[in-house]
Each structure stands twice: as C-alpha cells, then as structure tokens.
Amino acid sequence: MSQRSWRARLILVSLAVLTFVGAAATGVSAYVLVQLGRIERHDLAGVLTSAPQQPVTAADVLFDRPITMAAASDSSAGAGGAGSDASDRPGDGVAPVTPADVASALARAADAPDGEPALPGGPAGENYLLVGTDSTLGLASDDPLRAGHFDDSRLADVIMVIRLRHDGTAAMMSIPRDLAAEIAGTSDIAGNGVIAKINSAYNRDRATAGRAARLIDTVEENLDITLQHFVEVDFQAFLRMVDAIGGITMTFDRPLRDQPKEDATDPTDSRSGFFTSAGTHLLDGRQALAYVRSRHLEEQQADGTWQRHGAWNDLARNSRQREFMRIAAAQAASGLLNNPIRLLSVLDIAADHLSTSDTLSITNDGRRLADRFAGLDVGADIEEYKLKVVDVHDPVRWSLGLDPQRAEHNQRVLDVFRGIGWDDIVERRVRVQVTGIQRHRIASELNELGFVAEAAGALPPGVEAAPQGTVIYLAPDGRLSAGLLASRLVPVPDFAGHDDLEATTVILHVSGEMPRIDPGYRRVDVPTAAELAS
C-alpha cells in the first residue's frame, strides 16, 4: 500500500484549498488576485474527459407509485375503509388521495406497455484526480521526513479520486500507488503496453503537464472511469495547512510513539519523529504529519515498557489517517471561513503548493465549491471507498492487483465514480434465468445488453403448468430488477411473484410470440408484492 497515503485523505488540503480560496476571492483585493495568479495551471483540457451522462438505473424506468392498489381501493371506499394500512396513507403535509389521483395512477399503469422513453440524465457529478507528491523542498537537511526523498523527485506517492456530486455530497477513493497497471503511452519490445506500478506513470515525464496527462490516461484506461479535473499538492502542504488552521486537537489514551530509529538511545527519537504523552494535545503541522506517517506505532504500558499498538500494516495506518482527517475537517470547517488571517494563509499555501488543470477556474470554481460545501457534514456527506487488493509478483514484483475474489465489490466501488450508486440496480447487477422458447437466443441478447443471463430450461423452477404468454417472475422485493428487464422488452410482459428468488434475480419465461429486445429504455409499471399476491 502507499507508504505515505496520508495525502489520500487530504480532501481539505486540496478541495478545501479550492473552496477556501474561492471564499477568500469573494472579497477581492489586489493581494488575493496576485496570489490566485501564482497557482500553477496545466493545459490538460484535451486530456481530461467531459462528465458523462448519468447512467439509467432501475429507479429511472419505474413509474412512481405513491398510490398502491390497496390505497386506491381504500380511497374509493372512503377513509378508514376495510383493509386500510397506515403505511399506504399519505403523511403530514401530503394532499389526500382523490378519485382523480387514482384514475391518473391507473392510467399510467395502463400506458406502461407503450411507455415513454426513459433517457439518461445529465451529469450528476465530476471526478477530481488528486495527486500527492513527495517533494521535500523547504525541509531541513536533517529532517527525518526527508528519509528516502529527493527535492527534484515528483513521485505520485498518493493517487486519489474525489467525486463531487451536484447534491453537495462527495465520495473518495484511494488508488494504491503499487497497483500494477498498463502505463498509458508505453510499449515494450513486443509492442504491448508496459505493466508497472501505477505511480510510475507520474515519473516518466519531466513537465508536470506531461506527468499528469500520462497518469490521467493510465487511471482512465485501467479503471474505466472518467476524470474531469486534476489537482496536485506537494509534501509540505500538509504541514503548512495544519499550522494555518491553528493545529489539530487530538486525545490519546496512552503515550504513543513511532518505532524508534535503529541507533536511537532516546525513546522519543522515532522513525517519523512522532511521540506523544497521554492526554489531549494540540498537534502542529510537523507533529500531525509525523503521526499520520507513522508505520509502527507503539504504546507505553503501565510498567513503562513499550508494545505494539494495533496492527503494523497499511490498513491500520489508513484507518488512523481517515480518523485524523475527519477530526481535522470538523475542526477546520468552523474557523477558516470566519478568520481572514487564516484564509490568507490558506491562499499562500495554495499559491506555493497547489497546481491544477486548466479545467478549473480557481476563482469561479472556488466560489462555487465554497457555496456548495459551506454546510458540509463531514461524517454524513463524505463517503469513503476502498478497492480490495492482493499481493502479486507477476508481472511486477512486490506490487498489488485487484482481488479477483472481491471483483463484485471492486466493481461497485468503481461504479460510484461512474455515477452509479452502491445500491442502484443496473443491468450487470441483475441475473436473468430465461425459460421457454428461444431461451438461448434471448439469453445471449440480454447478455449483450449487460444483464447476467442464462438459459435455464423449459419451465421456471417450481412452476408446474406452462404460463400463457411471456411472464417475468420476481421476488417480493424484486420490483426494481424486474422493472429494469421489462423496460427493455416490447411488449412489456406480464408479472408474477416467486418467493424463492432473490431481489436481484428474475425469471423471464417466453411463450407464444417472442418479445423484441429494445436497445433503449421505456418507463414501465411493475406491480407490488401485495398486488401480485392478491
């Protein structure tokens, strides 16, 4: 895993820099304009990809059903009629169900077989590629943070994708720097792309724009996601940002230290420089950086001895880093925008340590971000996603690969950055068992649309008599999956309940006239479990 993946959690060191800089720019002064002009911007508009349309999901193709058939009959009979269910009644502030509402709902259901097209929506968010580099310019020659680093290096120690949604929420995902990937724009003797650790894509070109372009292409091609913006922040930004916001307060139950150096005689002389006593402390930038970089934390016992604190691996360290960044975000958000001196300090940091793609307008986008995220709830509005990886040694020794045993998890993580929610129902999340006539042909065509389809026999399991016509069998909670399949079929089949199915598995039984499989989507109406059981 990334040796310095603390920057993978620096959503406030990069996006917040843009946000706070934009806020500072609302009080435009000569100083602000000069500092904004110092932020380096790279010509990457031709490399980055425009935000794609929002994919169609099952929720997009189903007719809204605020009125169930039970509610409709209750409304016709009057309030409090037999069989009424409190869950079907409108809540406070909702207009009562009228006969006209019932007629409208039934009309929509009647129109479903010839439903209106369901089209993809506009972009619902944008992806930012954040890169943390290991430059140590400005650090003292004997600083322990210099270990293994050089001033002229710009290795991508951290690669992170942040998705900012238009509803004001965000998702973030770290890409392990040791992930084996085919590096864009390279070829070996055989003419194949060079396989190497993904962070090496950022060290093949001298100019930042060239490095960024190659990394952007490498991430897009290997993970099949699109990127709209690029931000780079260097090694010292973390130190200066923590100092700019006045430090971060943290509480420790016991004295902690990073593992001491091999030749250390002082127990506080640790590898990263981190040492703290028990209690609540205000960490400055250097102390905070040493903490989040600690790889081998030890805690002091009551008898004075030191023992391992937690697991000594990157997963445990990443967990500490996420905790730190949430604490930092919560403490910083309340004070920065109301403190002009600190805002100017942030502006200085941005000018010295931040570079962006030319797709970002620091002033306009900064203001937009400031407005959008002014009320951000760090705990509730920022989602964290992790790719599941395993150690691999072929073709790159000591590298990481996506875990083939967790392929579904990784696909869902990447889907989030394609605009598909974790629980959204899309074709590749729906299993279709095709029975009846032409089942092999129909299964093949459905697979081409992205469904996971297979020919499953002449009759649906558990069904003794062949149904008349084409029928979709669905689980009691499988309305979304059935609706997505039905939206691609012309005409829309009948529906029947099947208690032995899972929510994401449906049975398509074809009898009589074979339905046409439509490449587009149409709005459909699918009965509820209660309606199917009645």
URDAPE-V987175 format. One record per helix or strand. SS is the DSSP state (A for helix, B for strand). FROM is the first residue (numbers start at 1). TO is the last residue. If there is no record, write none. Layout:
SS	FROM	TO
SS	FROM	TO
This chain:
A	5	9
A	11	25
A	30	38
B	40	42
B	54	54
A	58	61
B	62	62
A	69	77
A	86	88
A	99	114
B	117	117
B	121	121
B	125	133
A	144	146
B	156	165
B	170	175
B	179	182
B	195	197
A	198	203
A	208	223
B	229	233
A	237	244
B	248	252
B	256	258
B	260	260
B	270	270
B	275	276
B	279	283
A	285	293
B	297	300
B	306	308
A	314	333
A	340	353
B	354	357
A	362	372
A	378	381
B	382	386
B	389	392
B	399	402
A	404	416
A	427	429
B	431	436
A	439	448
B	452	457
B	471	474
A	479	486
B	489	490
B	494	497
B	505	510
B	516	517
B	522	522
B	524	524
A	529	533
